[in-house]
Amino acid sequence: MFEWTEEALKSHHDTSTFESGNDEINLYLRRFAFRNHRRNISKTFVACLRTDPQVVVGYYTLVPAELSLDDLPGRMRPGLPRYPVGAYRLARLGVTRALQGQGLGRDLVTAAGLRALEIADQIGGVLMIVDAMSEDLADWYQRTFKMEPLGDRPLTLAVNLRTFQQADDA
Ligand SMILES: CC(C)(COP(=O)(O)OP(=O)(O)OC[C@H]1O[C@@H](n2cnc3c(N)ncnc32)[C@H](O)[C@@H]1OP(=O)(O)O)[C@@H](O)C(=O)NCCC(=O)NCCS
């Protein structure tokens, strides 16, 4: 196992060699993530190894969102108002190929959920949403984080943020 730290993306982070196997995810980190972070368009948080703290080995990007009750599966609706509720979209997620399959992706999603929950405690927000890049990944989000696909959009999934708190307490 390897030790890593989570940090907000800063100019000293080296993103130039990040290679996740997905060009869109690589390009976003290398070219756009920091610019967007600085302008508050979206916020990116990176994983760096303790042994090589400048180099980014994983990341996630969050943006505020909202979701209407009609989009949610029936069992997620109780207790929510009829007007749109605040949410946080996991807009990007990537792990460097060399470290994939060792739990970093799962830990980054959990870190994103806990961060969103912290923000929600201050300004509101109930859900995390993700647009999975494939059916297999949608399946992974369902199995690992109990996310639920939205009615007519099987690759868009949502979960109550409290789920991350419960998983962290367990
Ligand atoms: C998806 C990704 C972030 C997962 O990171 P990771 O560190 O390998 O994830 P973990 O080790 O925590 O978990 C691995 C799990 O992800 C699944 N997985 C990884 N890549 C996958 C893919 N392309 N399709 C389907 N499942 C995938 C594995 O099957 C494994 O499932 P399991 O927990 O049931 O065994 C990483 O593979 C990645 O960066 N992929 C390229 C970019 C990408 O597709 N991003 C997702 C955007 S929705």
The ligand as an ORCA input file, in Angstrom:
! r2SCAN-3c Opt
* xyz 0 1
  C     -12.222      4.754    -12.641
  C     -10.947      4.967    -11.836
  C     -10.906      6.377    -11.274
  C     -10.942      3.968    -10.685
  O      -9.769      4.181     -9.935
  P      -9.064      2.964     -9.171
  O      -8.051      3.534     -8.268
  O      -8.624      1.945    -10.139
  O     -10.330      2.428     -8.367
  P     -10.341      1.397     -7.149
  O      -9.044      0.672     -7.061
  O     -10.837      2.088     -5.960
  O     -11.490      0.437     -7.642
  C     -11.281     -0.307     -8.761
  C     -12.650     -0.686     -9.230
  O     -12.969      0.163    -10.349
  C     -13.374     -0.635    -11.415
  N     -12.943      0.035    -12.660
  C     -11.819      0.736    -12.868
  N     -11.802      1.196    -14.149
  C     -12.936      0.784    -14.717
  C     -13.494      0.921    -16.005
  N     -12.875      1.597    -16.992
  N     -14.686      0.361    -16.234
  C     -15.319     -0.309    -15.249
  N     -14.848     -0.478    -14.018
  C     -13.664      0.055    -13.750
  C     -12.668     -1.944    -11.203
  O     -13.381     -2.987    -11.824
  C     -12.708     -2.098     -9.681
  O     -13.944     -2.638     -9.283
  P     -14.080     -3.475     -7.911
  O     -13.922     -2.476     -6.778
  O     -15.449     -4.020     -7.945
  O     -13.003     -4.488     -7.911
  C      -9.671      4.716    -12.702
  O      -9.749      3.440    -13.276
  C      -9.473      5.750    -13.806
  O      -8.860      6.790    -13.590
  N      -9.961      5.447    -15.013
  C      -9.801      6.335    -16.166
  C     -10.632      7.588    -16.023
  C     -12.104      7.298    -15.793
  O     -12.681      6.443    -16.443
  N     -12.718      8.046    -14.856
  C     -14.080      7.791    -14.422
  C     -14.986      8.895    -14.712
  S     -16.671      8.444    -14.382
*
